[in-house]
Amino acid sequence: MQIYLPIAEVSVNAFLLLGLGGLVGVLSGMFGVGGGFLMTPLLFFIGIPPAVAVATEANQIVASSFSGALAHLRRRTVDLRMGTVLLIGGLIGAALGVQIFNALKAIGQVDLLVRLSYVVFLGIVGGLMFLESLRALRRSKVSGAKPTRRKHGLAHSLPFKMRFRTSGLYISVIPPIIVGVLVGILAAIMGVGGGFIMVPAMIYILGMPTKVVVGTSLFQIIFVTGFTTLLHATTNFTVDII
């Protein structure tokens, strides 16, 4: 069944969009990502203009992340205090990212920015995670024991420390805010929740336990992508409601 998307000015198969949305929902609940890093490029391939794909996918991530976050809240695996600190940085980053997006859209370079951002960031993150996997395999062969997470790092040495009881951490709020800003910028420019960067950063930079990382990531993604959607809808008019 074909449906017409007025903002994107294309017709697409409704069942194809439903299937893609279902896949994103599964990824959101399992891994703490909004799924935008997968959905937005797929929207490019089916003919949606990048500017519309980015703004509209941010809207869809709100729904998929909300259902996933509710499940983790029931299991008490969401660090609300950490999520709030990340959210503060995320809102700042989203506002900055939309301004960058608008400036490049005005000079006709936003499509190039979006595509280059996907190539660069997904390539870097994928490469780093691959190297980490190789190191983990090497450690397991040598010692036969599970790798232990680093106990002290940059987040522990900086000022403005705060206690995060759910995560069992007493660290500076500066690194979480910086991570949040970066994720907010990515949400505005790439149409992603930022979980593919947020989750590794929460584990390896902030030192959070894996069991609370997924739920906490989803919690902040809801508000950052919701804010991003509102900014795109009111400044760019590129959110296709249908």
C-alpha positions in Angstrom: 0.0 0.0 0.0 1.6 3.3 -1.1 1.2 6.4 1.0 2.2 10.0 0.0 4.5 11.9 2.3 3.8 15.6 1.7 7.0 17.1 3.3 9.3 14.6 1.7 7.2 14.8 -1.6 7.6 11.0 -2.3 5.3 8.0 -2.2 6.5 4.9 -0.2 5.2 1.5 0.8 3.5 1.8 4.2 4.3 -1.8 5.2 8.0 -1.2 4.5 8.0 1.8 6.9 6.1 -0.4 9.5 8.7 -3.1 9.2 11.6 -0.6 9.6 9.9 0.9 12.7 9.5 -2.6 14.2 13.2 -3.4 13.7 14.2 -0.1 15.4 11.9 -0.9 18.3 13.7 -4.2 18.9 17.1 -2.6 18.8 16.0 0.1 21.2 14.8 -2.3 23.9 17.8 -4.6 23.6 20.8 -2.3 23.3 19.7 1.1 24.6 19.9 2.8 21.2 17.1 4.7 19.4 18.0 3.0 16.2 18.4 6.2 14.2 21.9 5.2 13.1 20.2 2.4 11.1 16.8 3.9 10.2 18.0 7.3 8.8 20.3 5.8 6.2 17.5 3.4 5.2 15.2 6.3 4.7 17.8 7.8 2.4 17.8 4.6 0.3 14.0 4.6 -0.1 14.1 8.1 -1.5 13.5 10.4 1.6 15.5 13.6 1.4 18.2 13.7 4.1 16.9 16.9 5.7 13.4 15.3 6.1 14.8 11.9 7.1 16.9 13.5 10.0 14.1 15.6 11.4 11.4 12.9 11.1 13.5 10.1 12.5 14.2 12.1 15.6 10.4 12.1 16.1 10.2 8.3 15.7 13.0 7.7 18.1 11.0 9.4 20.9 8.3 6.7 20.7 10.7 3.7 20.4 12.9 5.0 23.3 9.9 5.7 25.5 8.6 2.1 25.4 12.1 0.8 26.1 12.7 3.2 29.0 9.4 2.2 30.6 10.5 -1.5 30.7 13.8 -0.6 32.3 12.2 1.7 34.9 10.1 -1.3 36.0 13.3 -3.2 36.5 14.9 -0.3 38.3 17.8 -0.2 35.9 17.6 3.5 35.2 20.0 6.0 36.9 17.7 9.0 36.9 20.3 11.4 38.4 22.9 10.4 35.8 20.2 10.6 33.1 19.3 14.1 34.1 23.0 15.3 34.0 23.3 13.8 30.5 20.1 15.4 29.5 21.3 18.9 30.5 24.2 18.5 28.1 22.0 16.9 25.5 19.6 19.8 25.3 22.4 22.3 24.9 24.0 20.1 22.2 20.6 19.7 20.4 20.1 23.5 20.3 23.6 24.0 18.9 23.2 21.2 16.4 20.0 22.6 15.0 21.7 26.0 14.5 24.5 24.3 12.6 21.9 22.3 10.6 20.0 25.5 9.7 23.1 27.4 8.6 24.2 24.6 6.3 20.7 24.1 5.0 20.6 27.8 4.1 23.7 27.4 1.9 22.6 24.0 0.4 25.2 21.8 2.1 23.1 20.0 4.7 22.7 16.8 2.6 26.5 16.5 2.3 27.0 17.2 6.1 24.5 14.4 7.0 26.0 11.8 4.8 29.6 12.6 5.8 28.6 12.5 9.5 27.3 9.0 9.1 30.5 7.8 7.3 32.8 9.4 9.8 31.1 8.7 13.1 29.8 5.2 12.3 33.3 4.3 10.9 35.1 5.5 14.0 32.7 3.9 16.5 32.6 0.6 14.6 36.4 0.6 14.4 36.9 1.3 18.1 34.3 -1.3 19.1 36.0 -3.9 16.9 39.4 -3.2 18.5 37.9 -3.4 21.9 36.4 -6.8 21.0 39.8 -8.0 19.9 41.4 -6.9 23.1 38.7 -8.6 25.1 39.2 -11.9 23.3 43.0 -11.6 23.8 42.6 -11.0 27.5 40.2 -14.0 27.9 42.7 -16.3 26.2 45.6 -15.2 28.3 44.0 -15.1 31.8 40.7 -17.0 31.3 39.0 -14.3 33.4 36.5 -11.6 32.5 38.1 -8.1 31.9 37.5 -5.7 34.7 36.4 -2.1 34.2 38.8 0.6 35.0 38.0 2.0 38.5 39.6 5.4 38.3 40.0 7.8 35.3 39.4 11.3 34.1 35.8 11.4 35.4 37.1 10.6 38.9 39.8 13.3 39.0 37.9 16.4 37.8 36.0 18.8 40.2 32.3 19.2 40.7 31.8 15.6 41.8 28.3 14.1 42.4 27.2 10.8 43.8 25.2 8.6 41.5 23.8 5.9 43.8 22.1 3.7 41.2 25.4 3.4 39.3 27.5 3.3 42.4 29.7 6.2 41.2 31.1 9.3 42.7 32.5 11.3 39.8 32.6 14.7 38.2 29.6 16.0 36.3 31.8 17.5 33.6 32.4 14.3 31.5 28.6 13.4 31.5 27.7 16.9 30.4 30.3 16.8 27.6 29.0 13.4 26.5 25.5 14.8 26.5 26.4 17.8 24.4 28.1 15.6 21.8 25.0 13.3 21.7 22.7 16.3 21.4 24.6 17.7 18.4 24.5 14.2 16.7 20.8 14.0 17.4 20.2 17.3 15.6 22.5 16.7 12.6 22.2 13.0 12.1 18.6 12.2 13.3 19.9 9.7 15.9 19.4 9.3 19.6 23.1 9.0 20.0 23.0 5.6 21.8 25.7 4.1 19.6 28.1 6.7 21.1 26.4 7.2 24.5 26.4 3.5 25.6 30.2 2.9 25.0 31.0 6.3 26.6 28.9 5.5 29.7 30.7 2.2 30.1 34.3 3.1 29.3 34.5 6.8 30.1 32.1 7.2 33.0 32.6 3.6 34.3 28.9 2.9 34.7 27.7 -0.7 35.3 26.4 -2.3 32.2 23.0 -3.2 33.8 22.0 0.5 34.1 23.6 1.8 31.0 20.8 0.8 28.6 17.9 2.2 30.6 19.7 5.4 31.4 20.6 6.0 27.8 17.0 5.5 26.7 15.8 7.9 29.4 17.9 10.9 28.1 17.3 10.0 24.5 13.5 10.5 24.9 13.9 14.2 25.9 16.8 15.1 23.7 15.1 13.7 20.5 11.8 15.2 21.5 13.4 18.6 21.9 15.3 18.1 18.6 12.0 17.3 16.8 10.4 20.5 18.1 13.3 22.6 16.9 13.3 21.0 13.5 9.5 21.3 13.2 9.4 25.0 14.1 12.6 26.2 12.3 13.1 23.9 9.3 9.5 22.6 8.8 11.1 19.2 7.8 9.2 16.9 10.1 6.9 14.7 8.0 4.0 13.8 10.4 2.6 11.1 8.2 
